[in-house]
Amino acid sequence: MQTLTIYFDGRCPLCLAEIHVLRTRNRRDLLRFVDVTAQDYRESSHGVSCDAALANIHARLGDNTLLRGPAVFAEAYRRADLTRSAWLLSRPALQPLLTFAYRQFARHRHAVSRFAGPLLLRIARRIYR
């Protein structure tokens, strides 16, 4: 199975909670994580602009295939051995709903994250050590 590099928003507590869970479940070392908000992030090194990654989660497979939106989560969960979640998020019939829901979340993630992010990050850190 190819490695998946996930480009994420390091300023978003909700996003950080998700990344924390994935990092702790990355037992097969199939996931890489890149914070697009880090000072040393360079678009030229990754081929993904910060603006694009902030508008819609991106990931790159080892063969250079670029993924966007809910497909990123399905592939990440598969590599983190969260097989039920991966299966659910990869159902073709759910893709329109998942895409719509994710777009809404991505637009408002900082507002949602201010409300729920810190609590969810604390829970993720407590459960996934």
DAQUISUL-V254919 format. One record per run of one state. SS is the DSSP state (~ for helix, > for strand, _ for the rest). FROM is the first residue (numbers start at 1). TO is the last residue. Records with the same first field share a line. If there is no record, write none. Layout:
SS->FROM-TO ; FROM-TO
This chain:
_->1-3 ; 9-12 ; 25-30 ; 36-42 ; 47-49 ; 56-57 ; 62-65 ; 69-69 ; 80-82 ; 90-91 ; 128-129
>->4-8 ; 31-35 ; 58-61 ; 66-68
~->13-24 ; 43-46 ; 50-55 ; 70-79 ; 83-89 ; 92-127
